[in-house]
Amino acid sequence: MVHEHDHEQHRHITIVDENGNEQLCEVLHTFDSEEFGKSYVLYSLVGAEEDDEGQIEIFASSFVPSENGEDGELEPIETEAEWDLIEDVLNQLEDQLDDEEE
């Protein structure tokens, strides 16, 4: 189960893990794929610490919105082709960030 939250300019979702623990996560990017007929969300844990290279762990899931549009279900990425798509999207986002910093 996923619940969406809007805090200032950041969008947050609450993830319930396999142990029933709630984790607040920041939505980094969402996109749709016509190829797979799915919506995807890229997110990180709120308060996640950067590694030695200044990177944070990013999670990816497909997203199935509920009928009320306020929450929905995250589903695991199922195929290597989907992971390839997500990697391409992440690379494009990183390129855009690099361009903005120049």
HELIX and SHEET records of a PDB file:
HELIX    1   1 GLU A   80  GLU A  101  1                                  22    
SHEET    1   A 7 VAL A   2  HIS A   7  0                                        
SHEET    2   A 7 HIS A  10  VAL A  16 -1                                        
SHEET    3   A 7 GLU A  22  SER A  33 -1                                        
SHEET    4   A 7 LYS A  38  LEU A  45 -1                                        
SHEET    5   A 7 PHE A  59  PRO A  65 -1                                        
SHEET    6   A 7 ASP A  71  GLU A  75 -1                                        
SHEET    7   A 7 VAL A   2  HIS A   7 -1                                        
END                                                                             
